[in-house]
Amino acid sequence: MKRFLSTMTHNWKFAPLNNTSSSPKHPPPTTNGHGQTQTQTRKLEGIVFDVDGTLCEPQTYMFSEMRSALGIAKSQDILEHVYSLPTLEAQDSAMELIRSIESTAMAEQVAQPGLVQLMSYLDARNIRKGICTRNFDAPVNNLLTKFLTGSIFHPIVTRDFRPPKPDPAGILHIARSWGLVRNAGASEVGLPTDPTTTTECQRQEGNDDDDLVQTHTGEEVADASSLIMVGDSIDDMTAGRRAGAKTVLLVNDVNQHLVDHEHTDLVISRLDELIEILENGLL
């Protein structure tokens, strides 16, 4: 399996974690003698993880049980259906059905191979860790308590944060909470930004990407370009790419089709494979 895909659009790599002291945070691009842009390095500021299928082994059977309980087709997005229900009472009732299924399943959570090794490495390197998931908080807390006591993840973005993945809002919220912001340039109309500072009147009419807003030159916006999003679904890869982060796919038997997806930057089969990649600046 190829680690690196031809669809990578970034012209830089993260500085090796075994030698970060001399790596600039946002180095200016340089060109070689032929006028071609050369790859530069920048500091890794943090990693955002999905939960089900990423930190723990997939429990995909939950989704068919949820759709059956809600009476919706396989093609229908579960959360979109819930949020589309006409009353808050109906939404709360549907969400409780989902939570009940997740609460039963969380007792059977199994840690992904390499989970503890990777988190121990990141903690030793003082790399910040966040979570962006479509789960609710109980399964997330159960997993962290069961397998990763003492390893800090903050912020933890669950389905209570809206809009959910594949919208990049959750990842951008994490970036902003870590102080990762920059000033928008003159040509950055439609830049994704932190939804907590964005009013609906700023949404661009006729734009298919609901997260894109009309920005102004010099406006402070969340900057996720120094982050990595690690996940196992198209929602994870798309949210990461749209936020401006690099994306890492934890591949399994179900998501093989995402290996060559344009939103996937790197593919791993175990979480601890990421250690060598980060240590040597290969992403």
Secondary structure, 3 states (H helix, E strand, C coil): CCCECCCCCCCEEECCCCCCCCCCCCCCCEECCCCCEECEEECCCEEEECCECCCECCCCHHHHHHHHHHCCCCCCCHHHHHHHCCCHHHHHHHHHHHHHHHHHHHHHCCECCCHHHHHHHHHHCCCCEEEECCCCHHHHHHHHHHHCCCCCCCCEECCCCCCCCCCCHHHHHHHHHCCCEEECCCCCCCCECCHHHCCHHHECCCCCCCCEECCCCCCEEECCCCEEEEECCHHHHHHHHHHCCEEEEECCCCCHHHCCCCCCCEEECCCCHHHHHHHCCCC
